[in-house]
Amino acid sequence: MASPEAPSPEATENLDDDSGDSANVIHERRSKAEKREGSKAQKERAEAESNLDRVRRRAANYMKNEDLKKQVPRKMLLGDKLALTPEEQWILKSKFEIFLVYSADGRLKKAGIGTREESTIPNLNNGDIVSHNHPAGRGPSNTDLRYALNHPEVTMRIIARNENGTIEIFQILVKKAINKNEIKKIVRDYKRACDFGADDHAARRNAMELIAEEFQDILKVTTTIQ
């Protein structure tokens, strides 16, 4: 049987060229996809910052206008039946986390923006209420719970649209100060319960219910689905 002929230099060169073309096509597609994703992220960030500016103007009015103080939706923040404040409704659809800080009397004091996954909460005063949205729609994170446990003087609120597209509000109030070991245990138990359910929407909801029941002498967790 005759052995196959070796490819000519020209054929080899053409094969190399085809391989290069394929690599270029893949690179171009990837670059276009990255540009589209980058443009989308920039647009979402701009929208979030626009909402933040609106909230900050509202906060400035609350702090200087005595008439507006009477209209503060305190019952929405601290009542037994939770409801979104007007500002929370504004930030709910943001693809970036935005935090809101309300004073003990219900006045909006300040606001700030974070990333898609987290936001840095500033120093707060006793009685302050801090609220923030979860763009991914799931309930409190381990970080949220740890922060609340370390700051019993502050009420923590998390707002989101859950897996069904409905509004969900979580409010965490720590009844008393506890030590670091107790905090570590509660956060660990919460994380395990979330991970057991693949850390999806329902898993975090169920985990929070379990933690609230197990540590009811420490935590008061109120959840509302609207």
PyMOL commands that set and color helices and strands:
alter all, ss='L'
color gray80, all
select helices_A, chain A and resi 9-64+66-69+74-78+86-91+142-150+180-196+201-214
alter helices_A, ss='H'
color red, helices_A
select strands_A, chain A and resi 98-102+108-113+129-133+155-161+167-174+219-225
alter strands_A, ss='S'
color yellow, strands_A
deselect
rebuild
show_as cartoon
